[in-house]
Amino acid sequence: MLIPVLIGMSVITFFIVHAIPGSPAKALLGERASPEALHQLEEKMGLNDPLYIQYFNYIKNLLQGDLGTSIQTGQPVSEEIIPYLAATFELALFAMVIAVFFGVNLGIFSAWRQNSSVDYLSMVIALIGVSMPVFWLGLMEQWIFAQELAWFPSSGRLDSRLFFEPVTHFYFLDALIQGDFVVLQDALKHMVLPAVALGTIPMAIIARMTRSSMLEVLRSDYIRTARAKGVGELLIIYKHALKNALIPIVTVFGLQMGLLLGGAILTETIFSWPGVGRYLYDAIHARDYAVVQSGILVVATIFVLINLIVDLLYAWIDPRIQYGKE
Amino acid sequence: MAEPLLDISEFRMYFHTEKGVVKAVDGVDLTVHEGEVVGLVGESGCGKSVTSLSVMGLVPQPPGKVEGGSIRLTGKDLTHLRQREWQRIRGNDISMIFQEPMTSLNPVFTIGDQIVEALQKHQKISKKEAKKRAGEALKEVGISRKGILGEYPHQLSGGMRQRVMIAMAMVCRPKLLIADEPTTALDVTIQAQILDLMRRLNEETGTAILMITHDLGVVAEMCDRVVVMYAGEVVEKADVKTLFQDPRHPYTQGLLKSIPQLDKRFDRLYSIPGNVPDPRKMPEGCRFSPRCEFAKDICMTQKPDLLDLGKSHFSRCWLHDEKKGDADRDPITVTT
């Protein structure tokens, strides 16, 4: 499944990117460039070749691990994209941790006390969470927690005054490797607001999914059996029921994680987060074909990989699901 | 006689629903002595399952509510226990097996894990020791296949799963095992095996069994005493021989008449006319009266008591009352 999806993805992104009006040469040289200079640059960049030849050149390079060169910076995309990818990945991971922790527990609590006031309150919270636009939530957070209360910084990944040499570009990992706890603390402070903003919608979706999934499981015969054995209520919910309710939750988790990786543009813009969303957004404006094509392909690959992992998780969660055995 | 192991007296469990109060169990008296096998018989919806779940404290409250009476286990009233206390009793003093072996085991945990969990919940033993005991418990129920502890429920047949359920229920050596229609969902040949197994365990371990069933064949095979329930009430109680030879309540007689017999030819099997009453609109007087072929005026207006007919034989019917009932029409003799 992985390979056909990626081939399809490469075709679609390639042609859509080339269908965007405007040319990279124009973007590079500016509106007032002479037609000769434009023509020369286009020739040099291979933009005058037929599209299918451009596509095959692109794929040929891709198979050799060459994601192309950024028109704006002249740097290879495969190198340039890494810090952005790491920033986005780190943010998405934290957002998902928040989303899963609060979402799952809120859902469990609602299901456990179905039709109680706690249930209604949780579901109202979830509804608000789903309906709240990310940009509005982000701005409110900045206003309240950064501006008024000054608990957290309003933007960026790290205080610019801190001297820090990233290795993996995962700041938390880097800070831990280097034993730099000042950086670790500062990175954490910078993480809170964007992670909460980004995690709210997935949190609400996970909460609703968990609730309905748990409600079904809690009514099943084997839960009654567990009660009949004398198992305590907490174990019944978190061990016997949750593992059975997990499959739809994990599915939602995979889809949301994929979405966060590619679609965090709003959050990244509001919080000046140097992530892949903003990287691509800028590249689209500059008609930087190589960056857009390869960037989308990388994000798509990660999306597909995450869903592959989710599929593998199914088999680990539920022994009745097996792959490759007919 | 010594104090009974389980003593349910005047127990009432009502369900408060939006459409009205359902008196699922309405004044049930029932005792089980140590080592005894007691059958609880009745049609679907007569309250036998709710009675058994009440003994385990597994009726969800609300909507259920205990409206009176008591359930005593070796003298201790269970009706107002807290969750903690229930958890100590369930699986340890009283165990239960259910009708649906296919869905009663947790699909995502191994057989071994599920039995070990029951053991470790109630006894302070190491995981290794618990695993050994789990293996022994499975041998006891006739599963000695290697590697069974690591298998998942979906790898077993229905009969095997019910054996696993029994092993799990018996592993802590409970005083009482409640079996809620344990063979209903199984093939006939497997049914016989499971019943044999339960009878054998009862004799070997002395665990008393409360057998919930609608199958009088199961009762005849398994039980020492029988309690017949109808519409939330006990209508007749007797030892098994007496009940089959000399049923006194018209309902019990009807039940017995509706069993097909091999040595007689029937054009049409007998069935009790009418339907079980709507639990929200119970008939006044005797609850069986609308379906009873012997019903008289008094049956429609006044509720009969559970009358002692001697030799621990009880029946709830006006026909046995010589003053109020009509002795001539006492349906003592059954003609089939």
Interface residues (C-beta under 8 A of the other chain):
Chain A: S220 D221 Y222 R224 T225 A226 R227 A228 K229 G230 V231 G232 E233 H240 K243 N244 I317 D318 P319 R320
Chain B: M56 L58 Q83 W86 Q87 R88 I89 R90 G91 N92 S95 M96 F98 E100 T103 S104 L105 N106 P107 V108 F109 E117 A118 K121 H122 Y152 H154 M165 M168 A169
